[in-house]
Amino acid sequence: MSFMEQQEQKEVTDLEDMYRQSVMLSFNLGEVLSERIQRLPESTSPDPLAYPPCHYRTYMLDEYPVHQLSYQGMLPLYMKEKQYKNKVRDYYIRATMEATARLDIPSLRSAFIYIGHFFENLMIRDLDNRNRSFLINAIRYAGFIEDDSWKEIEVMESGFLDLARKNHVQIFITPSENAMKMIENVRRKYASGHDFSGMFEPDNHPMRT
């Protein structure tokens, strides 16, 4: 390996380390913020949520339910370090559980899961991010599915240029027999200009079925 190649490798390694530390720091700050919010006077304190929170809604598509989970920001990059993976996993499980804790959600025996990655620009990105397994785990912990084996679920991912130029992840869950209709519904809404980031500001961006 040449000197220049060694330098480039070192720069990539240093950047990966800084990225890993920044992701872990953001999750740690979120946990501390959630704890501090609970100490505020009740009149000024919102419900304590992991930061950034997961947002949940459900709607009917003909006779089938569709569950939608929304997470701000891009799915963090995959890294092998155990502490990093545990922190990412715990965040998605915690945020999803807090968004659905008070709801009676019937588990689907056979489910189709559609993950939409919405990006702020057209920069080339790889959707082959193994951290998506943490999203599936969070869905299972929240009770949307009974099992996450290949016999019980199907998973599909798509990337979209976000109309509002924001990074976020949208997950749609429905019975397997409703898979194609749900995909068509999501894509039709996107093509017609629906702002999926409205999940984070429902008052400013009314949502449509």
N, C-alpha and C positions, 0 to 999 in steps of 0.2 A: 504493500500500500504506500502510495506516495505521500509526501509531507502535506500536500494540499488536501488529499483525501482524508488523511488523519485529522486535519484541522476541521474539515467538514463534519466528520463523524463525531468529533468532540463537541462541536456546536450543536448538532442534533441531540446528542446525549444530554447536554446542559439544558437545552430547551425542553426536552421531555421531562427532566427533573423539575424545572420551574413550573411547567404545566401541571404536573402531578401535585406539587405542593400547593398551587393556587386553587385547584379543584378541592382538595382536602380542606384548605383554609376556608373556602366559601361555605362548605357544608358545616364545618365547625362553628363558624360565625352564625349560621342559620340556627343551629341548636341553641347557642347562647342567647340569641335574639328571642327565640321562642320562650325560653325560660324567663327572660327579663320582662317580656310583654305580660306574662301572667302576674307579675308583681305590681303592675300599674293599677291605679284606682279603677274600680269596675266601670265607672262612668266613661272612662276614656280608653279602656282596654278592649281591643277586638278579641274574638275567640283566638286562643293560642294555636298557631299553625306552624308547621315546618316551613322554612323559607328557602326558596320560593315554593308556595303551595301548589298542590295539584287541584285542578278544578274538574268537577264532575257534572254531567247532565245525562239524561236519558230521553229518548223519543221513540215513537213508533214509526216503523216503515212498513206500511200496510199492516199485516197482522203480527209482524215480528218486532221485538224490542231491539234498539241499538243503544249501547252504553258508550259514552264518550268520555275519555280521560285526557286532560290537557296539562302539559308541563312546559314551563317557560325555559328558553335556552335550548341549545343543542344537547343531544345525548353525549356525555363525556367520552373522550377517546378511550379505547380499551388499552389497559396496561396490566402486566402480569403480577405486579406487586400486591401481596395479599391485603395489606392494610388499606391500600388505595381501593381495591375491588370491594372490600367490606364496607368502606365509607360510601361508595357509590350505591351499592346494593341497599344499604340501610336507609339512605335518603329516599330512594324510590318506594321502598316498602312503607316507610313511615308516612311520607306525603300522601300516598294512595290510601292507606288505612285511615288517616285523619280526614280525608275528603269523603269517605264512605262509611265512617264508623257508626253513624246514627241511622243508617239506611238498611232496609230489609231487601237485600238483593238476592234473588233466587239464582242458584248456580246452574250453569248450562252444562249439560252432559257432553254435548258436541258443539264446539264453538269455533268461529272464524275470527281471527284477530288481524286487523288491518292497521299497520303503523305508518303514519304519515309524518315525514320529516320536512318541516317548513324552514327554508333558509332565507336569509336576508339578501343574498346575492347569488350570482351564477358561478361562483368559484367551484372548481371540480372537487367533489368530495366522494368518499367511498362509503356506501351504505352497509358494507360488511363489517359492522361494529358488534363484537360479541357481547358488549354490555346490554344489548337488547334482551339477553336472558334475564336480566334483573327486572325488566319491564314485565316479562311473563311471570316471574316469581311474584311480583307485586300484585298482578291481576289475580293470581291464585290465592295469595294471602288475603286479599280483600273479598274473596268468595265468589268472584265472577265465574270461575271455572272450578270443577271438582278435581281435575287432574291436568297436568301439563305434558303428558306423554303424547307421542305422535299419533296415537290412536284416538285421542280426544280433541285435539286442536289442530287447526291449520293457521299458518302465519304468513302474511304477505307485507312487504314494505314498499313504499314509494317516496320519491323526493319531489318537492314542489318549491317553486320560487314564491315566497310569501308576498302577497299583495301589499301588505303594510310594511314590508322590509323588516321583519322581526324573525328571530330564530325561536322555534318552538316545536314540540312534538305532540301530535294528536293520535290517540289510540281509539279505535272503534271496535267494539265487541258485539257480535250478534250470533244467533244460531247458525250452524254450518249451512243449512238449506237456504239461508238468506244472503250468502256471501256475495254473489254476483250483483244482486240488486243493491246491496250496500255500497260496493265499490263504485258502481255507476252513479249512485246518489251523491257520494262524496265528490267524485270527479265532475259531475254536472254542476254542483254547487260552486266548486272552484272555478270552472269555466265561466260561470255567470257572474263572478265577482264577489262571491261570499267571502267575508273576512273571518277566517277561522281563529285569528288571534282575538276576536271578540269575546272568546271564552274568558279572557282576563279582564275585559271591560264590558260586561254585558249591557250596562246602561247606555254606553256610547255606540255599541255595535249590536243591534238586535240580531238574534240568531234565528235561522230558519231551518225547518225540517227538510 
